[in-house]
Amino acid sequence: MRECLRKIKSITRCDVPSIPHIHIVAICLLAITFLLGIAAPCSEKHSSKKVFQPEAESTLENAIKGVSPIGKGPWDVEKKENWHPPHCLKVWTTRYKNCIYRVTQLPRCEHVETIITYNEHGETIAQAKKRYGGIAALSGSFHHPKSYSLADFVQKDGEILSSATTGRCFICINQDGMLDISRNYCSIKGQSGVSAIALGQSLIPLRRDGFSLAFMNKKTDRMAIGINDYFIFIVQGKSSIWRLADFMSKRLPCKTAINSDGGHVVRGKAPVHIVFRWINLPNT
């Protein structure tokens, strides 16, 4: 009897080899990882809460898609030919990298007239805007602060009032009334019905255009204008050139932009300004 019981115990006993502790830990970690991988999609599917994400710095691509204060535009290529910018003036203030900018958005179309004003005695930007019934205005070219003599190229309806001296970019109002930014003087000099005014340095793309680094680094009153196929943007604020160019290239959907004389012109008088006003608005 005792011999039988001893044989039964020997048969039922299971001599399992011992498993090292490190292997047990590894197996547990793999199991936990597998379970978390299954549970994560389920929790995302059933969760109704949105996780807050810090606002990323806007890029030109995002701005073109409408991720900006300007609202949505005709960014679908198939609809561009039949789309017309809305006839409305938008103004907003925004902060960008410790600078505050005031942005004015206008439609770039045949219903906005661009006028280069000239007053040899000088006038403020508000006076020029009021005199022409404008809806927005931009400071003009560089000039002598006391005599108001023009320092660079100005042309009114084909008549050259001041010769080109720097070769910098200029704003051009073509014969059809459309505004453009260019550097090709040969294409517009003396052309009947064409007006143009040379401004400051190019911001998009950014070029020094003969200005010193001290001028570009200084945080002072600035004004600038940028355009794309459908809109005009006027930007004003206390900023360096570097920061202003960065703002206009990353926060606004500008294809090209140019700095104007924003220092003493913003707070004082100047002989030339650029005024925008409505013209031939459709009834609808």
C-alpha positions in Angstrom: 0.0 0.0 0.0 2.7 2.4 0.9 4.6 1.5 -2.2 1.5 2.3 -4.4 1.0 5.7 -2.7 4.7 6.6 -3.4 4.3 5.7 -7.1 1.1 7.9 -7.3 2.9 10.9 -5.8 5.8 10.5 -8.1 3.4 10.5 -11.1 1.4 13.5 -10.1 4.3 15.6 -9.0 5.3 18.3 -11.6 8.9 19.3 -11.5 8.8 22.7 -13.3 12.1 24.5 -13.7 12.3 27.8 -11.9 12.0 31.0 -14.0 14.4 33.8 -13.3 12.8 37.1 -11.9 14.0 39.3 -14.8 12.1 37.1 -17.3 8.9 37.4 -15.3 9.3 41.3 -15.3 9.8 41.4 -19.1 6.7 39.2 -19.7 4.6 41.5 -17.5 5.8 44.6 -19.3 4.9 43.1 -22.7 1.5 42.2 -21.5 0.8 45.7 -20.1 2.0 47.3 -23.4 -0.3 45.1 -25.4 -3.3 45.9 -23.2 -2.6 49.7 -23.4 -2.4 49.5 -27.2 -5.9 48.0 -27.3 -7.4 50.3 -24.8 -6.1 53.6 -26.2 -8.1 53.6 -29.5 -11.2 52.7 -27.6 -10.8 55.5 -25.1 -10.2 58.0 -27.9 -13.3 56.8 -29.7 -15.6 57.2 -26.7 -14.1 60.3 -25.3 -16.0 63.6 -26.1 -13.4 65.9 -24.6 -11.0 67.8 -26.8 -7.4 68.0 -25.6 -6.1 71.6 -25.5 -3.2 72.2 -27.8 -1.1 75.4 -27.6 -1.6 77.6 -30.6 1.2 76.9 -33.1 2.8 79.8 -35.0 0.9 80.3 -38.3 2.7 79.6 -41.5 2.1 81.1 -44.9 0.5 77.8 -46.0 -1.9 77.9 -43.1 -2.8 81.5 -43.8 -3.6 80.8 -47.4 -5.9 78.0 -46.3 -7.8 80.6 -44.2 -6.3 79.9 -40.8 -6.0 83.7 -40.0 -8.1 86.6 -39.0 -8.8 87.5 -42.6 -11.2 84.6 -43.0 -11.6 82.1 -45.8 -10.5 82.9 -49.3 -10.6 81.2 -52.7 -7.9 78.8 -51.9 -9.3 76.1 -54.1 -7.5 76.3 -57.4 -10.6 75.3 -59.4 -12.7 78.2 -58.1 -10.1 81.0 -58.4 -11.2 82.2 -61.8 -14.8 82.8 -60.8 -14.1 84.2 -57.3 -14.2 87.9 -56.4 -13.0 89.3 -53.1 -15.7 90.7 -50.9 -16.2 94.5 -50.9 -15.4 95.0 -47.2 -12.8 96.7 -45.1 -11.4 94.6 -42.2 -9.3 96.0 -39.4 -7.8 94.1 -36.5 -5.0 94.4 -34.0 -2.8 91.5 -33.1 0.3 90.7 -31.0 3.2 88.9 -32.5 6.5 88.3 -30.7 6.1 91.2 -28.3 5.0 93.6 -31.1 1.5 94.9 -31.6 0.4 95.4 -35.2 -2.7 97.0 -36.7 -3.7 95.3 -39.9 -6.1 96.7 -42.5 -7.3 94.4 -45.2 -8.8 95.6 -48.5 -9.9 93.8 -51.6 -7.5 94.0 -54.5 -9.9 94.6 -57.3 -11.2 97.2 -59.8 -13.6 98.5 -57.1 -10.8 99.9 -55.0 -9.0 103.0 -56.3 -5.4 103.7 -55.3 -4.4 107.4 -55.3 -0.9 108.8 -54.8 -1.5 112.1 -53.1 0.9 115.0 -53.4 1.0 118.2 -51.3 4.2 120.2 -51.5 3.4 121.9 -48.2 3.0 118.5 -46.4 0.0 117.0 -44.7 -0.8 114.3 -42.2 -1.9 110.9 -43.3 -5.4 111.6 -41.7 -5.7 114.8 -43.7 -4.8 113.1 -47.0 -7.3 110.3 -46.3 -10.0 112.8 -45.6 -9.2 115.1 -48.6 -9.7 112.2 -51.0 -12.6 110.5 -49.1 -10.4 107.4 -48.5 -11.2 104.3 -46.5 -7.6 103.6 -45.8 -4.2 105.2 -46.2 -0.5 104.4 -46.3 2.5 106.6 -45.7 4.5 107.5 -48.8 8.1 107.7 -49.9 11.1 109.1 -48.1 11.6 112.9 -48.2 13.4 115.7 -46.5 11.7 116.2 -43.1 11.8 120.1 -43.3 11.6 121.1 -47.0 9.4 118.1 -47.9 11.5 117.7 -51.1 11.1 114.2 -52.5 14.0 111.8 -52.1 13.1 109.1 -54.6 10.9 108.1 -57.5 7.3 109.5 -57.8 5.2 109.4 -61.0 1.7 110.7 -61.4 -0.3 109.7 -64.4 2.8 109.3 -66.5 4.4 112.5 -65.3 7.7 112.0 -63.3 7.7 114.3 -60.3 10.9 113.0 -58.8 13.6 110.8 -60.4 14.6 107.4 -59.2 17.7 107.5 -57.0 17.8 104.1 -55.2 16.3 101.5 -57.5 14.1 100.1 -54.6 10.7 98.5 -55.1 7.8 100.8 -55.9 4.0 100.7 -55.8 2.5 101.0 -59.2 -1.1 101.8 -60.2 -1.5 100.5 -63.7 -3.8 101.9 -66.4 -6.5 99.5 -65.4 -6.3 100.8 -61.8 -4.9 97.6 -60.4 -2.2 98.0 -57.7 1.1 96.1 -58.0 4.5 96.0 -56.4 7.5 95.9 -58.7 11.2 96.8 -59.2 11.1 97.1 -63.0 11.3 100.8 -63.7 11.7 100.5 -67.4 8.2 99.0 -67.7 6.4 102.0 -66.2 8.5 105.1 -66.6 6.7 107.9 -68.4 3.8 105.6 -69.4 0.5 107.6 -69.7 -2.0 106.8 -67.0 0.5 105.0 -64.9 1.4 106.2 -61.4 4.1 104.9 -59.2 6.0 105.7 -56.0 9.2 104.2 -54.6 9.0 103.1 -51.0 11.4 101.4 -48.6 13.1 98.0 -48.6 11.5 94.8 -49.7 10.0 92.7 -46.9 8.8 89.7 -48.9 11.4 88.6 -50.0 13.4 90.4 -47.3 16.3 92.5 -48.7 18.5 95.2 -47.2 18.2 97.5 -50.2 20.9 99.8 -48.9 19.5 100.2 -45.4 21.9 99.8 -42.5 21.6 97.0 -39.9 21.1 99.7 -37.2 18.0 100.9 -39.1 16.6 97.4 -39.5 17.3 96.5 -35.8 15.6 99.7 -34.4 12.2 99.2 -32.9 10.3 102.3 -34.1 7.0 103.3 -35.9 6.7 101.3 -39.1 4.2 101.0 -41.9 4.2 98.5 -44.7 2.0 97.2 -47.5 1.6 93.6 -48.8 -0.5 92.1 -51.5 -1.6 88.8 -52.9 -3.9 88.0 -55.8 -7.0 89.0 -54.0 -6.2 91.3 -51.0 -4.2 94.3 -49.9 -2.8 94.4 -46.4 -1.6 97.6 -44.6 0.4 97.0 -41.5 1.3 99.5 -38.8 3.1 99.1 -35.5 6.2 99.7 -33.5 8.7 97.1 -34.7 12.1 96.3 -36.2 12.3 95.5 -39.9 13.2 91.9 -39.1 10.1 91.4 -36.9 7.8 93.2 -39.4 9.0 91.1 -42.3 8.6 87.9 -40.2 5.0 88.9 -39.3 3.9 89.6 -42.8 5.4 86.5 -44.2 4.1 84.1 -41.5 0.9 85.7 -40.3 -0.5 87.2 -43.5 -0.9 85.5 -46.8 1.2 88.1 -48.7 3.0 87.2 -51.8 5.1 90.3 -51.8 5.5 93.2 -49.3 7.3 96.5 -49.0 8.2 98.8 -46.2 7.1 102.5 -46.4 8.3 105.6 -44.5 6.7 104.9 -41.2 8.8 107.0 -38.8 8.0 110.8 -38.7 5.3 110.3 -41.4 3.0 108.3 -39.0 3.1 111.0 -36.4 3.8 114.1 -38.6 3.4 115.4 -42.1 4.6 114.3 -45.5 4.3 115.5 -49.1 3.0 112.2 -50.5 0.6 109.5 -49.2 -1.2 106.6 -50.7 -5.0 106.7 -50.3 -7.5 103.9 -51.0 -11.2 104.5 -51.7 -14.2 102.7 -53.2 -15.1 103.2 -56.8 -17.8 101.9 -59.1 -19.2 99.5 -56.5 -21.9 97.2 -57.9 -25.4 97.6 -56.4 -25.4 94.0 -55.1 
